[in-house]
Amino acid sequence: MSLDLTTVLLVFTFLMSYKGFRDSSFFNAYCFSVSGLKSGQWYRLLTSGFLHVGWWHLLVNGLTFYFFAPTIHTIFGTVGFLGLYLFSLLTGNLLTYFYYHKEYYYTAVGASGAISGIVFSSLVFNPSMKLYILPLPFPIPAPLFGLGFLGYSMVGILRNSDRIGHAAHIGGGIGGILMTFLFYPSLLRENPLLWVFLSILFLALLVIKKLR
């Protein structure tokens, strides 16, 4: 990638994550924290997206960003791409807070919400694309991947048995879709079934909230 916004975001995330690896006080000051948010530290909704829990977490997010971000950056331009990235990060963390606001000691980090927004924006622009998901030896059609990913994330929220930010993934994906429609409303007019999909998705999220 050239030295553009995508490169800057990737390098900045790497540096902040590395700082967090080595400095626990820095990590704790800027991670997503229910107790911190309840005390008015709303900046954590954004700063937590530039921290990661380890090299593998950072590598997976970084590679996904590297493969999907340049195309979306070209489509949206610098300002639009930054808006989509930060909005998706914000909606991912807001949905996380929606589900976990009663768990006072809940914490989380990662750019997954922002990156999910980029991925789902890509799926909206190119629903005919196919993605390879390791270890599967065959490509997955974009619509099937999107539905499978959302279903997996919803089950993850219900089970609440791992440290994966499933709510951030869904919230970020929703943010990316909404931002895409804001910039390119013709896509929604060309795909009216997306209204049905989004309505069902929001209803499912409310049902999951009741079931947790």
N, C-alpha and C positions, 0 to 999 in steps of 0.2 A: 504493500500500500504506500502511496505517496504521503508526504507529511501534511495531512489534512486533519480535519476534526476527528475522524475515526482513529487515526494514529495517535493523536493527542490524548483521546479518551483511553485508549488501550495502555499507553505508557503511564498516564496519570494513575489509572487503576492499579497497574503493576507496582508503582512506587508506593502508593498509599497502603496497598495490601502488604507489601514487604515491611513497611514501617510498623504495621499492625502485628506482623509475625514476631517482630523483635521487641515491641513495646506494648505490654499488656494494658498499661494505663491509657495509651493512645487508642488502642482497640476498644476498650470499655467506654471511653469518652464519646466515641462516634458510631458505635454499633446500633442496630435497631434494638431498642429496649423498651418494653412496656412501661416499666417504672419510670424511665427517663422521659418518655412521651407524656405520661400522666403528670409529670412535674413541669411540663411546658417546653421540653427540649425537642421541638418539632423538627429542628434541623436534621435529626437522626433519620428521618424519612428519606433524606437524600444522601447524607454522608455514609450511611451503612452500605450503600450500593457500590462504594469504592473500596470496601474491605472484604476479605475472604478468610476462611478458616484454615487454609493450607494450600500447598502448591497444586495438588490435584484439583481442588475446587477452582482455583484461579486458572489453571490450564484449560479445563473443560469450558469454562465461561469465555476465556480468551479466544480459544479456537473457534467456538460457535460465533462469537462476535466477528472474528476475522473473516469468516466465510460469508456471513450474511450482511454485515454492515455496509461494505462498499457500494453494493447495488442500491440499497435504500438511501444511502447518502447521496448518490448520483440523482435519484428520483426526487428527493425532498430538498436538496440543497443544504448548505451548512446550518442555517437557522432552523429550517424545518426538521432536519435530522436531530439536532440538539433538543428541540421541543419534544419530538417523539420519544427520544431516549429518556429524558428526565420525566416526562409525563408517565411513561410506562413504569419507570422506577417508582414514581410516587403512587400510582394506582396499585402496583403490586404490594407495596408496603401498607397502603391504607386497607386493602383487603385482608392482609395479615393481621393488622390491628383489629379489624372488624371481628375476626374469629378468635383472637387470643387476648383481647383487652382485659379479660378477667384473670389472666395468668400473669401475675405481677412480675415474676422473675423471668418471663419469656424473653429471649434475645435471638437475634438473627443477623446475618450479614450476607452480602453477595450481590452481584449485578444481574442475577437471574431474571428479575422482573423486567428490567430494561431490555435485556437480550430477548426475552420472550416476546416483548413488544415488537422488536425488529423482526423476529422469525415469523410472527403471525401477520405482520404487515406484508412480508414477502409472500406468504401464502395467499393473502387477499389479492395481491397484484398478479400472482402467477399460480392460480389454483391447479394448473396442469403439471406443475413441477413434481418431481419424485425425489425422495430423500432416502439415503442409505443410513440405516440405524444398526450399529454394531450390536450383536454379532450376526444379525440377519444377512444372508448373502444376496438378498434381492431388494430392489428399491420399493419404497412405500409411497403410494399416491398422496399428494399433499392433503386433500380433504380427510383421508383415512388417518393420516398422521396426526392432524389437528384434533380430530375427535378422540383418537386413542390417547393422545397426550392429556387432553382435558379430563377424560374419564379416569385415567391413571392418577392425575392430580387430585381429583375429587375423592377417590378412594383413599388416597394418602391423607387428606384432611380428616376424613372420618376415622381412620385408624389411629392417626396421631402417634405412630410407633417409631418414627425415625426423625432425623434432624434435617430433612429436606424441606425447603421452603415451598411447599406445594401451593399454598395460597398466593404467594408472590408470583409464582409462575402463571397462575390463572389471571390474577389481577393485572399483571404486566401484559399478558396477551390481549386482554380486553382493552387496556390502554392503547396498545399499538393499533388494534383494529379501529377504535374510535378516532384516534388521531389520523389514521389513513383516510377514513371517511370524511373527516373535517377538511382535509386538504384536497381530497379527490372524491367529492360526493357522487360523481357519475358512476363510480364503482358500485355504490349501494343501489343506485337506480338500475344498473345493469344486472344486479344479483338480488332481486327482492326476497329470495329465500333467506338471505342473511338477516333480515328483520326477524324472521321466525326463529332462526338459530340463536340470535342474541337474546330474544325474549325467553326462550327455553333455558338458555344458559343462566340468565339472571334468576329465573325461578328456581332452577336447580341449586344455585348458590344459597338462596334463602332457605330452601328445604334442608340443605346440609347444615346450615346454621342452627336450625331447630333440632336436628338429630344429634348434634355434638353434645 
